Amino acid sequence: MTFTRRSAVFAGVTAACFGPWVWSRSVAANSWLIGQSAPQTGPISVSSIETTAGARMYFNRLNARGGVHGRPVELVSIDDAQDPKRAVANTQQLLDQGVIALGLYRTTPAIEATLPLVRKAGIAFVGAQTGPSFIYEANGNLLFNTRASYHDEVARAVDYFSNLGMTRVGALVATDSFGQDVLVGLRRAMAANGKAELVSQASFDNRGSDVAAQVEQIRKGNPQVVMLIANLKASAAFIKHARANGFNPTFVSLSVTSTSSFSTELGAYAEGVVVTQVVPTPYSRRLRLVAEFRDAVTQSGDAAAPVSHAALQGYVSARLIHEGIRRCGANADRGQLVQALNSTGRFDLGDYTLNYSPESRQGTRLTELTFLSKSGKFMF
């Protein structure tokens, strides 16, 4: 099989991403290939790169110990630049290269477009970086989610702030399927809550970050809380423009902004911004999973992922892929990996458990709220 290595790089660690293995054509042919189509360029690439770096770091360390059943694991990542059509073409290329699983895909439109190929190939789709409701459907036995859904995130935020008496909600909503899915979840959460109301909203193209006009549109409703259903750069731009012009509600962004770069983008405007999270905090070692992740960061040198929620999410997904392959045997194929993940059902990754059944593809429902400090640190 002819193999072309694609680079999906985390800034500053490009040369070290593939660890100690010499990736010749013969080694690649013997590798467990995991395929990923995700943005490596464009406004949301930063968070995707961090998540990918977390997965690569895990696979690097696994390969240094001999891989799985004596074979290294290779994450083959192709840039789709946030374009669903490119994601479909990338996915077909990955399937043709013989990947045993697809994982760590990013953007709701890309996942929606590629799922028909996933179903046709009968291949495991593991650890999507996003949480649209359709990937949690009970009949999706090829889907293995490692994070809570967007609907879970917004419900957590609505309940928390309404209990503090903050019931007037504004929303910046991306016009793509990501934005529309989260908006459905937001409206559903407010209806269930019974106290919160959506007083203003504005839409924008999630491929960009020019949202100055949307700030003024949302401001007219005088919201106490503004939900930012948007990419990292657009969320940061909205907050900076709003605060610079005296508009200071509580800003809540989703887990798609849970990167070390978000606070950098915000700069002096970071303090008090709320970010919903779907993995445990990477800043406390109280969970064995997180302690292992932090040790990996310390020991990985130039190939280390950043200490961030996004990187930890990638690490979790890589661990699940490893566990599935380990249970299959040395000559596993796509169908056997799907069967192994489904038949095991419960995976304890170290005080952090993922669960799958025919009735649930949720994996986990963990949601937490974090608050950015004046210095840009995530507090919990």
C-alpha positions as CSV (number, residue, x, y, z in Angstrom):
1,M,0.0,0.0,0.0
2,T,1.4,3.4,-0.9
3,F,1.3,5.7,2.1
4,T,1.6,9.5,2.2
5,R,2.2,11.0,5.6
6,R,0.1,14.1,6.2
7,S,1.1,16.7,8.8
8,A,-1.4,17.9,11.3
9,V,0.9,20.0,13.4
10,F,0.8,21.6,16.8
11,A,2.7,24.9,16.6
12,G,6.3,24.4,17.8
13,V,6.3,20.6,17.9
14,T,6.0,19.7,14.2
15,A,9.3,17.9,13.9
16,A,8.7,15.9,17.1
17,C,5.1,14.9,16.5
18,F,5.8,11.4,15.4
19,G,8.1,10.4,18.3
20,P,10.9,7.8,18.1
21,W,9.6,5.8,15.1
22,V,11.3,6.1,11.7
23,W,8.2,6.4,9.5
24,S,9.4,4.5,6.4
25,R,6.9,3.1,3.9
26,S,7.3,-0.4,5.3
27,V,6.7,0.7,8.9
28,A,3.6,2.7,7.9
29,A,2.2,-0.4,6.1
30,N,2.5,-2.3,9.4
31,S,0.9,0.5,11.5
32,W,-2.5,0.8,13.0
33,L,-3.7,3.8,10.9
34,I,-6.2,6.2,12.5
35,G,-7.7,8.7,10.1
36,Q,-8.6,12.3,10.9
37,S,-10.0,15.2,8.8
38,A,-9.9,18.4,10.8
39,P,-9.1,22.1,10.3
40,Q,-5.4,22.8,10.4
41,T,-5.9,26.3,9.0
42,G,-8.6,28.8,9.5
43,P,-10.3,30.5,12.5
44,I,-11.0,27.3,14.5
45,S,-7.7,25.5,13.8
46,V,-6.1,26.5,17.1
47,S,-8.4,24.4,19.3
48,S,-8.3,21.5,16.8
49,I,-4.5,21.5,16.8
50,E,-4.4,21.4,20.6
51,T,-6.8,18.4,20.7
52,T,-4.8,16.6,18.0
53,A,-1.6,17.3,19.9
54,G,-3.0,15.6,23.0
55,A,-3.8,12.5,20.9
56,R,-0.4,12.5,19.2
57,M,1.3,12.8,22.5
58,Y,-0.5,9.6,23.8
59,F,0.3,7.7,20.6
60,N,4.0,8.8,20.7
61,R,4.4,7.4,24.2
62,L,2.5,4.2,23.4
63,N,4.7,3.6,20.3
64,A,7.8,4.2,22.4
65,R,6.7,1.2,24.5
66,G,6.2,-1.0,21.4
67,G,2.8,0.1,20.2
68,V,-0.2,-2.2,20.3
69,H,0.4,-5.9,19.6
70,G,3.9,-4.9,18.4
71,R,2.6,-2.4,15.8
72,P,2.8,1.4,16.1
73,V,-0.3,3.6,16.0
74,E,-0.2,6.4,13.3
75,L,-2.6,9.3,13.3
76,V,-3.0,10.3,9.7
77,S,-4.5,13.8,9.7
78,I,-5.6,15.9,6.7
79,D,-6.6,19.5,6.7
80,D,-10.2,20.2,5.6
81,A,-10.0,24.0,6.3
82,Q,-13.5,23.8,7.8
83,D,-15.0,22.8,4.5
84,P,-17.4,19.8,4.6
85,K,-16.7,18.9,0.9
86,R,-13.0,18.6,1.6
87,A,-13.8,16.6,4.7
88,V,-15.7,14.1,2.6
89,A,-12.9,13.8,0.1
90,N,-10.3,13.5,2.9
91,T,-12.4,10.7,4.5
92,Q,-12.6,8.7,1.3
93,Q,-8.8,9.1,0.9
94,L,-8.3,7.9,4.5
95,L,-10.6,4.9,4.0
96,D,-8.7,4.1,0.8
97,Q,-5.4,4.2,2.7
98,G,-6.7,1.5,5.0
99,V,-7.4,3.2,8.3
100,I,-8.9,1.0,11.0
101,A,-10.8,3.9,12.7
102,L,-11.7,7.5,12.1
103,G,-11.3,9.9,15.0
104,L,-11.0,13.4,16.4
105,Y,-13.1,15.0,13.6
106,R,-13.9,18.7,14.1
107,T,-16.9,20.8,13.0
108,T,-20.5,19.8,13.0
109,P,-21.0,20.4,9.2
110,A,-18.0,18.1,8.4
111,I,-19.2,15.3,10.6
112,E,-22.7,15.5,9.2
113,A,-21.3,15.3,5.7
114,T,-18.9,12.4,6.3
115,L,-21.2,10.1,8.4
116,P,-22.7,8.4,5.3
117,L,-19.1,7.2,4.4
118,V,-18.6,6.1,8.0
119,R,-21.8,4.0,7.9
120,K,-20.9,2.5,4.4
121,A,-17.4,1.5,5.6
122,G,-18.7,0.1,8.9
123,I,-15.8,1.9,10.7
124,A,-15.6,3.2,14.2
125,F,-15.9,7.0,14.5
126,V,-14.2,7.9,17.8
127,G,-13.8,11.0,19.9
128,A,-15.5,13.7,17.8
129,Q,-14.2,17.1,19.0
130,T,-17.7,18.5,18.7
131,G,-21.0,17.6,20.4
132,P,-24.0,17.9,18.0
133,S,-27.1,16.0,19.0
134,F,-27.2,13.7,16.0
135,I,-24.0,11.9,16.9
136,Y,-25.6,10.8,20.2
137,E,-28.5,8.9,18.6
138,A,-29.1,5.5,20.1
139,N,-28.8,3.6,16.8
140,G,-25.3,4.9,16.0
141,N,-23.4,1.8,17.0
142,L,-20.3,3.1,15.0
143,L,-20.1,6.3,17.1
144,F,-18.1,6.5,20.2
145,N,-18.3,9.9,21.8
146,T,-15.8,10.9,24.5
147,R,-17.5,14.2,25.5
148,A,-20.9,15.5,26.6
149,S,-23.1,17.1,23.9
150,Y,-23.6,20.8,23.2
151,H,-27.1,20.4,24.6
152,D,-25.7,19.2,27.9
153,E,-23.3,22.2,28.0
154,V,-26.0,24.9,27.4
155,A,-28.4,23.2,29.9
156,R,-25.7,23.3,32.6
157,A,-25.1,27.0,31.9
158,V,-28.8,28.0,31.8
159,D,-29.6,26.2,35.1
160,Y,-26.5,27.7,36.9
161,F,-27.1,31.3,35.9
162,S,-30.9,31.2,36.4
163,N,-30.4,29.9,39.9
164,L,-28.4,33.2,40.4
165,G,-31.3,35.2,39.2
166,M,-29.7,35.8,35.7
167,T,-32.6,34.9,33.4
168,R,-32.3,37.3,30.5
169,V,-30.2,35.5,27.9
170,G,-28.7,36.8,24.6
171,A,-27.1,34.5,22.0
172,L,-24.5,34.9,19.2
173,V,-25.3,32.0,16.9
174,A,-23.3,30.6,14.0
175,T,-25.4,30.1,10.9
176,D,-24.1,26.6,10.2
177,S,-25.4,23.3,11.5
178,F,-23.3,23.7,14.6
179,G,-25.0,26.9,15.6
180,Q,-28.5,25.7,14.7
181,D,-28.1,22.5,16.7
182,V,-26.8,24.4,19.8
183,L,-29.6,27.0,19.5
184,V,-32.2,24.1,19.6
185,G,-30.5,22.8,22.7
186,L,-30.5,26.3,24.2
187,R,-34.2,26.8,23.6
188,R,-35.0,23.4,25.0
189,A,-32.9,24.1,28.1
190,M,-34.7,27.4,28.7
191,A,-38.1,25.8,28.3
192,A,-37.2,23.0,30.8
193,N,-35.8,25.6,33.2
194,G,-39.0,27.7,33.1
195,K,-37.3,30.9,34.2
196,A,-34.8,31.9,31.5
197,E,-35.8,33.7,28.3
198,L,-34.0,34.5,25.1
199,V,-34.2,38.3,24.8
200,S,-31.9,38.9,21.9
201,Q,-29.9,37.0,19.3
202,A,-27.7,37.6,16.3
203,S,-26.3,35.3,13.6
204,F,-22.9,35.3,11.8
205,D,-20.8,33.2,9.5
206,N,-18.7,30.8,11.6
207,R,-15.9,30.8,9.0
208,G,-15.1,34.3,10.1
209,S,-14.8,36.5,13.2
210,D,-16.2,40.0,12.3
211,V,-19.0,40.3,14.8
212,A,-19.0,44.0,15.7
213,A,-22.5,44.6,14.3
214,Q,-23.8,41.5,16.2
215,V,-22.7,43.1,19.5
216,E,-24.9,46.0,19.0
217,Q,-27.8,43.8,17.9
218,I,-27.7,41.6,21.0
219,R,-27.1,44.6,23.3
220,K,-30.6,46.0,22.5
221,G,-32.2,43.1,24.5
222,N,-30.3,44.1,27.6
223,P,-29.3,40.5,28.4
224,Q,-27.6,39.5,31.7
225,V,-25.9,36.5,30.1
226,V,-24.7,36.1,26.5
227,M,-24.1,32.7,25.1
228,L,-21.4,32.6,22.4
229,I,-22.3,29.8,20.0
230,A,-19.2,30.6,17.9
231,N,-15.6,29.8,17.1
232,L,-12.8,30.9,19.3
233,K,-11.8,34.0,17.4
234,A,-15.3,35.2,16.9
235,S,-16.1,34.6,20.6
236,A,-13.0,36.6,21.7
237,A,-13.7,39.4,19.2
238,F,-17.3,39.7,20.4
239,I,-16.2,40.0,24.1
240,K,-13.4,42.5,23.3
241,H,-15.7,44.7,21.3
242,A,-18.5,44.5,23.8
243,R,-16.4,45.4,26.8
244,A,-14.5,48.1,25.0
245,N,-17.9,49.7,24.4
246,G,-19.4,49.4,27.8
247,F,-21.5,46.3,27.3
248,N,-20.7,43.9,30.2
249,P,-23.0,41.0,30.7
250,T,-21.6,37.6,31.7
251,F,-20.2,36.0,28.6
252,V,-20.4,32.2,28.3
253,S,-18.6,30.3,25.5
254,L,-18.7,26.6,24.8
255,S,-16.0,23.9,25.1
256,V,-14.9,24.7,21.5
257,T,-13.0,27.6,23.0
258,S,-11.4,25.6,25.9
259,T,-7.9,26.1,24.7
260,S,-4.8,27.9,26.0
261,S,-5.1,30.3,23.1
262,F,-8.6,31.6,24.1
263,S,-7.3,33.7,27.0
264,T,-4.4,34.9,24.8
265,E,-6.9,36.1,22.3
266,L,-8.9,37.9,25.0
267,G,-5.9,39.5,26.6
268,A,-7.0,42.2,29.1
269,Y,-10.6,41.2,28.6
270,A,-10.4,37.7,29.9
271,E,-11.4,38.2,33.5
272,G,-14.8,36.7,34.3
273,V,-15.5,35.0,31.0
274,V,-17.2,31.6,31.5
275,V,-16.3,28.6,29.4
276,T,-18.2,25.3,29.6
277,Q,-16.1,22.2,29.8
278,V,-16.6,18.5,28.8
279,V,-13.5,16.9,30.3
280,P,-12.1,17.1,33.8
281,T,-9.9,20.0,34.6
282,P,-6.3,19.4,33.5
283,Y,-5.0,21.7,36.2
284,S,-5.6,19.3,39.2
285,R,-4.0,15.9,39.5
286,R,-6.8,14.4,41.7
287,L,-7.9,12.0,38.9
288,R,-5.5,9.3,37.8
289,L,-6.3,10.1,34.2
290,V,-5.2,13.7,34.6
291,A,-2.1,12.8,36.6
292,E,-1.1,10.5,33.8
293,F,-1.8,13.2,31.2
294,R,0.3,15.7,33.2
295,D,3.1,13.3,33.6
296,A,3.0,12.7,29.8
297,V,3.3,16.5,29.2
298,T,6.3,16.7,31.6
299,Q,8.1,13.8,30.0
300,S,7.4,14.5,26.3
301,G,9.8,17.4,25.8
302,D,9.3,19.2,22.5
303,A,6.5,16.8,21.6
304,A,4.4,17.7,24.6
305,A,0.9,18.9,24.2
306,P,-0.2,22.0,26.1
307,V,-1.9,21.6,29.4
308,S,-5.4,22.5,28.3
309,H,-8.9,21.0,28.3
310,A,-8.7,20.6,24.5
311,A,-5.5,18.6,24.7
312,L,-6.9,16.4,27.4
313,Q,-9.9,15.6,25.2
314,G,-7.5,14.4,22.5
315,Y,-5.6,12.3,25.0
316,V,-8.8,10.7,26.2
317,S,-9.9,9.8,22.7
318,A,-6.5,8.3,21.9
319,R,-6.6,6.2,25.1
320,L,-10.1,4.8,24.0
321,I,-8.7,3.9,20.6
322,H,-5.8,2.1,22.2
323,E,-8.1,0.2,24.5
324,G,-10.3,-0.9,21.6
325,I,-7.4,-2.1,19.5
326,R,-5.8,-3.9,22.5
327,R,-8.9,-6.0,23.0
328,C,-9.0,-7.0,19.3
329,G,-5.8,-8.9,18.7
330,A,-2.9,-8.5,16.4
331,N,-4.9,-8.9,13.1
332,A,-7.9,-6.9,13.9
333,D,-10.0,-5.2,11.2
334,R,-12.5,-2.4,11.2
335,G,-15.5,-4.6,12.1
336,Q,-13.6,-6.3,15.0
337,L,-12.7,-2.9,16.4
338,V,-16.3,-1.8,16.4
339,Q,-17.3,-5.1,18.0
340,A,-14.6,-4.8,20.7
341,L,-15.6,-1.2,21.6
342,N,-19.3,-2.1,21.8
343,S,-19.0,-5.4,23.6
344,T,-16.7,-4.0,26.3
345,G,-19.1,-1.1,26.9
346,R,-17.4,0.4,29.9
347,F,-13.9,1.9,29.9
348,D,-12.3,3.1,33.1
349,L,-9.5,5.4,32.0
350,G,-8.4,6.3,35.5
351,D,-11.2,7.7,37.7
352,Y,-12.9,8.8,34.5
353,T,-15.3,6.3,32.8
354,L,-16.8,6.1,29.3
355,N,-19.9,4.0,28.8
356,Y,-21.6,2.8,25.6
357,S,-24.6,0.7,25.0
358,P,-27.2,0.2,22.2
359,E,-29.3,2.7,24.0
360,S,-26.6,5.3,24.6
361,R,-23.7,6.6,22.5
362,Q,-23.0,9.3,25.1
363,G,-19.8,8.1,26.6
364,T,-20.0,10.7,29.3
365,R,-22.2,13.6,30.4
366,L,-19.6,15.5,32.4
367,T,-20.1,19.2,32.1
368,E,-18.4,21.9,34.2
369,L,-18.2,25.7,34.2
370,T,-14.8,27.3,34.4
371,F,-14.1,31.0,34.8
372,L,-11.1,32.9,33.4
373,S,-9.1,34.9,35.9
374,K,-7.5,38.3,35.3
375,S,-4.3,36.5,34.2
376,G,-6.2,34.3,31.8
377,K,-6.2,31.1,33.8
378,F,-9.1,28.7,33.9
379,M,-10.5,28.6,37.4
380,F,-13.1,26.0,38.7
